[in-house]
Amino acid sequence: MRITRIIAQTTLALGVSLAGVHPALADLPADTGIGQTVLPSPPSPHRAYMIDVEFDSFVAGRVLVLDPDQKKLLGMVSTGFAAPSTLSRDGKYLFSADLFYSRGTRGTRTDVLTAWNTSTLSPDWEVVIPSKRAESLTQRFGLSTSADDRFVYVYNFTPSTSITVVDVQAKAVAGEIAIPGCVLSYPVGKRRIASLCGDGSIQLLTIGDDGKETARSQTKFFEPNAEKLVERAVNVGDTFYFTTTTGTVRALDLSGKEPKILPSWELVSAEEKKAGWAPGGWQLMAVAPKLNRLYVLMHDAHEAMKWEDPSNTIWAFDLKTQKKIGTMSTEGAPIWSLQATSDDNPLLLGINVGGGMDIFDLKAGKYTGTMEKLHKTATQILSH
C-alpha cells in the first residue's frame, strides 16, 4: 500500500510539473544543428562514399560520406538491402538501387532508383524500377551511369541477367535489355554498355536517346576454361583493366567501333609467383588516372580458393610501362577493397576488415593514417 501511494503521489506531482512547463516546451525553437548540414558543391575530389551493407542485418544498409583529408565523417544516407551505388559524373548525385519489403523482412518487394543530393544528403527524386535488381555484395558496375549522366544502368539477376535503363531527364524507366549469360554494366561513352560473358566474350550494346537497344556485338576476350578472370574491373576512360586470380592483366579498349583487345601482361614475375605472390581481395584493384597507375592488393601466400581474402600489401604499377614501381603496406587490420581518387593529387582509400578506412598519399607513395570505427561490413568506396 505504501508503494502504491508513493507511485500515485509521484505521478501526480510529475503531471502537475509537466503541465506547468508545457507552454514553454511548445515554444522551444527547433535545433538547427541536427540533420541540417549542407555540404559544399561541387564536392571535393577527395570526398569519399563508403558503402556499408551491414552483413549482420542486411535488410538495410548505409553509405557513409567521408572527408579523408580531415579524417572526418560528413554524414550518412540510409539505403535498402545491400544497395549498389554510384556517383553521377557531374558530382550532383549519389545513386542507389534500393530494395525494400513492405513488412521489413518480408512482404511485397519494391525496388527504386534513388537520386541522393550530394550536398544535402537527402533524396531529390526516385524512380520505381522492375524488381529484378541483383541481390549481391556491392561492386563496381552493378550500377553505372552514361558519360553524359543521361542514363543510369541497373544490373539485374533473376537468375537471367539484364540491364534496366533509367532515363534521368524523364525520371522514368526507359527499358530493359537482356544480356543472357553475361554480367554487370560497364559504361562506354554516352550510349554504349559492355558486359562480361561466361563464354569468355565481351558483349557491347548500343542504345539510342530513347534508351532502347539499337545494336549489339560479341567479341572473344579470354578463355574461361583456362583462367579465372575477375569481373571487378577498373577503368581509365573507355579502357578497362581486368586481372585473373593468378595475376595476368587483360585489358580492353572500348573507345572504337569494335572492342580492341590489348596485349596481356603479368603483375608477378616468375620468381614472385614461385614465392606465392598473387592478387586478391574484394575490390582488389584501383586506378589513379592522372598518375596512370594501377594499384593491386597482393597476397604473399596465395591460395586458389582464398583469393578474395584481404591483405596488408599493395603493389603499384605504371600502366604505360606495365612495370611494378612501388609497394605500400599497413600494419593494422588487412584491407579488402580499394578506391583511388581521380584528381592531380590522388589518395588511395582502403576498407579494412577492422571497421576502418586506410588512407595513402599516392604522390608520396606512403600510408598517412586510418579513420577508425566507421563501418560494420563495408564492401566498396566511391569517389568523385
C-alpha positions in Angstrom: 0.0 0.0 0.0 2.9 2.4 0.9 4.5 1.7 -2.5 1.2 2.3 -4.3 0.7 5.7 -2.5 4.3 6.8 -3.4 3.8 5.9 -7.1 0.5 7.8 -7.1 1.9 10.8 -5.4 5.0 10.9 -7.7 2.9 10.5 -10.8 0.5 13.3 -9.7 3.5 15.6 -8.9 5.1 14.9 -12.2 1.9 15.6 -14.1 1.5 18.9 -12.4 5.1 19.8 -13.1 4.8 18.9 -16.8 1.5 20.8 -17.1 3.3 23.9 -15.8 6.1 23.8 -18.3 4.2 22.6 -21.4 3.6 26.0 -22.9 7.3 26.8 -22.6 8.2 23.4 -24.2 5.9 24.1 -27.1 7.7 27.4 -27.9 11.2 26.0 -28.0 12.9 26.5 -31.4 14.0 23.6 -33.5 17.6 22.6 -33.2 19.1 23.7 -36.5 22.4 21.9 -35.8 21.0 18.4 -36.3 20.5 17.0 -39.7 20.7 20.4 -41.3 24.3 20.5 -42.6 24.7 21.3 -46.3 28.0 20.1 -47.8 29.9 22.2 -50.3 29.0 21.8 -54.0 30.7 20.8 -56.2 32.2 18.2 -53.9 35.9 18.0 -53.2 37.6 15.3 -55.4 38.7 13.6 -52.2 35.2 13.2 -50.8 34.5 9.5 -50.3 31.4 7.4 -50.0 31.7 4.1 -48.2 29.1 1.5 -48.9 28.3 -0.5 -45.8 26.0 -3.4 -46.5 25.9 -4.5 -42.8 26.2 -8.3 -43.0 24.6 -8.7 -39.6 21.3 -7.2 -40.7 21.5 -6.9 -44.5 17.9 -5.6 -44.7 19.0 -2.0 -44.7 22.5 -0.6 -45.5 24.0 2.8 -45.5 26.5 5.0 -47.3 29.0 6.9 -45.1 30.2 10.2 -46.5 33.8 11.0 -45.5 36.5 13.6 -45.8 39.8 11.7 -45.9 41.9 14.9 -45.7 40.4 16.0 -42.4 39.7 12.4 -41.4 36.1 13.4 -40.7 32.7 11.8 -41.1 30.5 14.3 -43.0 27.2 12.4 -43.0 25.3 9.3 -43.9 22.4 8.1 -46.1 20.3 5.1 -45.5 19.9 2.6 -48.3 17.8 -0.6 -48.8 19.1 -4.1 -48.8 22.7 -4.2 -50.0 22.1 -1.4 -52.5 24.7 -0.9 -55.2 25.6 2.8 -55.5 27.4 5.0 -58.0 28.1 8.7 -58.4 26.9 11.0 -61.3 29.7 12.3 -63.4 28.8 15.9 -62.6 29.1 15.2 -58.8 25.5 16.2 -58.1 24.0 12.8 -57.2 24.7 9.6 -55.4 22.5 7.0 -57.0 21.4 3.9 -55.1 19.3 0.9 -56.3 17.3 0.3 -53.2 15.2 -2.8 -52.4 12.5 -2.7 -49.7 9.9 -5.2 -48.3 6.6 -4.0 -47.1 7.0 -5.9 -43.8 10.7 -5.1 -43.4 12.0 -8.7 -43.9 9.0 -10.0 -45.9 6.0 -8.9 -47.9 5.7 -7.0 -51.1 9.0 -6.1 -52.7 9.6 -2.7 -54.1 12.8 -1.6 -56.0 13.6 2.0 -56.6 16.5 4.0 -58.0 17.1 6.9 -55.6 18.9 10.1 -56.5 20.6 11.5 -53.4 21.7 15.1 -53.5 25.4 15.1 -52.6 25.1 18.5 -50.9 22.1 17.9 -48.7 22.4 14.1 -48.5 18.7 13.9 -49.0 16.8 12.2 -51.8 15.9 14.6 -54.6 13.8 12.0 -56.5 13.3 8.3 -57.0 12.0 6.0 -59.8 10.3 2.6 -59.2 12.2 0.1 -61.2 11.5 -3.6 -62.0 12.0 -5.9 -59.0 14.9 -7.7 -60.6 18.0 -5.8 -59.3 20.8 -8.3 -58.5 21.0 -9.1 -54.8 24.7 -9.5 -54.1 27.6 -7.8 -52.4 28.0 -4.4 -53.9 30.8 -3.9 -56.5 31.7 -1.5 -59.3 29.4 -1.7 -62.3 26.5 -3.2 -60.5 25.2 0.3 -61.0 26.6 2.8 -63.5 25.9 5.9 -65.5 26.4 7.0 -69.1 29.2 9.5 -69.7 26.7 12.4 -70.0 24.6 11.4 -67.0 21.6 10.9 -69.2 21.1 7.2 -68.2 21.6 5.0 -65.2 22.2 1.3 -65.8 20.9 -1.2 -63.2 22.3 -4.7 -63.3 19.6 -7.4 -62.8 19.9 -11.1 -61.9 16.8 -13.3 -61.5 18.8 -15.6 -62.4 18.5 -14.5 -66.0 20.6 -11.3 -66.4 19.5 -8.0 -67.9 20.1 -4.2 -67.5 17.3 -1.8 -66.6 17.9 1.6 -68.3 16.6 4.6 -66.3 16.3 8.0 -68.1 17.5 10.6 -65.7 15.9 13.5 -67.6 12.5 11.9 -67.7 12.9 10.3 -64.3 11.4 7.1 -65.7 12.4 3.6 -66.8 13.3 3.7 -70.5 13.5 -0.1 -70.9 15.2 -3.3 -70.1 18.0 -5.0 -72.1 18.5 -8.8 -71.9 22.2 -9.9 -71.5 21.8 -13.7 -71.2 25.0 -15.4 -69.9 26.7 -12.0 -69.2 27.1 -9.8 -66.1 27.4 -6.2 -65.0 27.1 -2.9 -66.9 30.4 -1.4 -67.8 29.5 2.1 -69.3 31.2 3.1 -72.5 30.8 6.7 -73.6 27.4 8.2 -73.9 25.4 5.4 -75.4 27.1 2.1 -75.0 27.3 -0.6 -72.3 29.6 -3.6 -72.1 29.0 -6.9 -70.2 31.4 -9.8 -69.5 30.1 -13.1 -70.6 30.5 -16.7 -69.3 31.8 -18.0 -72.6 34.8 -15.6 -72.4 33.4 -12.9 -74.7 32.7 -9.2 -74.1 29.3 -8.1 -75.2 28.9 -4.5 -76.4 25.4 -2.9 -76.6 24.5 0.4 -78.2 21.4 2.3 -77.2 19.6 5.3 -78.7 18.5 8.5 -77.0 15.3 6.7 -76.0 17.3 4.2 -74.0 16.4 1.3 -76.4 18.9 -1.1 -77.8 20.0 -0.3 -81.4 23.0 -2.6 -81.9 24.9 -5.5 -80.3 28.2 -7.3 -80.9 30.1 -10.0 -79.1 33.9 -10.4 -79.2 36.0 -13.2 -77.8 38.1 -11.8 -74.9 39.6 -14.7 -72.8 39.4 -18.4 -72.3 37.2 -19.2 -69.3 38.3 -22.9 -69.2 42.0 -21.9 -68.9 41.9 -18.9 -66.5 39.8 -17.3 -63.8 39.2 -13.7 -64.8 37.8 -11.5 -62.0 34.9 -9.4 -63.3 35.7 -6.5 -60.9 37.5 -4.3 -63.4 38.8 -0.7 -63.2 38.9 1.8 -66.0 40.6 4.8 -67.4 38.0 6.3 -69.7 36.8 3.6 -72.0 39.8 1.3 -71.4 39.0 -1.4 -68.8 41.6 -3.5 -66.9 40.8 -7.0 -65.5 43.1 -9.4 -63.7 43.0 -13.2 -63.3 43.3 -14.7 -59.8 46.9 -15.5 -60.6 47.9 -12.1 -61.8 47.5 -11.8 -65.6 46.2 -8.4 -66.5 43.8 -8.4 -69.5 42.7 -5.0 -70.9 40.1 -3.8 -73.4 40.0 -0.6 -75.3 36.3 0.1 -76.0 36.6 3.6 -77.4 36.4 2.5 -81.0 33.6 1.0 -83.1 34.8 -2.5 -82.2 36.5 -3.7 -79.0 40.2 -3.7 -79.1 41.9 -6.4 -77.0 45.2 -5.1 -75.7 48.3 -7.3 -75.0 48.1 -9.0 -71.7 50.8 -8.6 -69.0 51.8 -10.0 -65.6 51.6 -8.5 -62.2 54.0 -11.0 -60.8 57.4 -12.2 -62.1 58.2 -15.9 -62.3 60.2 -15.6 -59.1 57.4 -13.8 -57.3 54.8 -16.3 -58.5 57.0 -19.2 -57.3 57.2 -17.4 -53.9 53.4 -17.4 -53.6 52.5 -13.8 -54.7 49.2 -13.2 -56.4 46.4 -10.6 -56.3 43.3 -10.9 -54.0 40.6 -9.1 -52.2 37.0 -7.9 -53.0 37.6 -4.6 -54.9 41.1 -5.8 -55.4 42.2 -3.1 -57.8 42.1 0.7 -58.1 43.4 3.2 -60.7 44.6 6.8 -60.4 44.0 8.2 -63.9 46.1 11.4 -63.5 49.1 9.3 -62.5 48.3 6.5 -65.0 48.9 3.9 -62.2 47.3 0.7 -61.2 47.1 -0.4 -57.5 46.5 -4.0 -56.6 46.0 -5.8 -53.3 48.6 -8.7 -53.2 48.9 -11.9 -51.1 52.3 -13.4 -50.3 50.9 -16.8 -49.6 48.2 -17.1 -52.3 45.7 -19.9 -52.0 43.5 -20.7 -55.0 40.2 -20.8 -53.0 41.0 -17.9 -50.8 41.9 -15.3 -53.4 39.2 -12.9 -52.1 40.9 -12.7 -48.6 42.1 -9.2 -47.5 45.7 -8.1 -47.4 48.1 -5.6 -45.9 50.2 -5.2 -49.0 49.5 -3.1 -52.1 51.6 -3.0 -55.2 51.8 0.0 -57.6 52.2 -0.4 -61.4 52.8 2.1 -64.2 50.1 1.4 -66.8 52.3 2.7 -69.6 55.4 0.5 -68.9 53.4 -2.2 -67.1 56.1 -2.3 -64.5 55.9 -2.5 -60.8 57.1 0.8 -59.4 56.5 0.5 -55.6 54.8 -1.1 -52.7 52.7 0.2 -49.8 51.5 -1.5 -46.6 49.7 -1.1 -43.3 50.3 -3.0 -40.0 46.7 -2.9 -38.8 43.7 -4.8 -40.0 44.1 -6.0 -43.6 42.4 -4.2 -46.5 39.5 -5.8 -48.5 38.7 -3.1 -51.1 40.4 -0.2 -52.8 39.5 3.1 -54.4 41.7 5.9 -55.8 40.6 9.5 -56.3 40.8 10.9 -59.8 42.5 14.3 -59.1 46.0 15.6 -59.6 47.0 14.8 -56.0 45.2 11.5 -55.5 44.6 9.5 -52.4 44.2 5.7 -52.2 41.5 4.6 -49.8 41.2 1.1 -48.4 38.4 -0.5 -46.5 40.0 -2.6 -43.7 38.2 -5.5 -42.1 38.6 -4.0 -38.6 36.0 -1.3 -39.4 38.3 1.5 -40.6 39.5 3.2 -43.7 43.2 3.4 -44.5 44.5 6.4 -46.4 47.5 6.7 -48.7 49.1 9.7 -50.4 49.8 8.4 -53.9 52.3 11.1 -55.0 54.4 10.4 -51.9 53.6 6.7 -52.1 53.0 6.3 -48.4 50.4 5.5 -45.8 49.1 8.6 -44.0 46.7 7.3 -41.4 43.4 5.4 -40.7 39.9 6.6 -39.8 38.8 4.0 -37.2 35.4 2.5 -36.3 33.5 3.7 -39.3 31.7 0.7 -40.6 30.4 -2.8 -39.8 31.0 -4.6 -43.1 31.7 -2.2 -45.9 32.4 -3.6 -49.4 33.2 -0.6 -51.6 34.3 3.1 -51.7 33.3 5.7 -54.3 34.9 9.0 -55.0 34.4 11.8 -57.5 
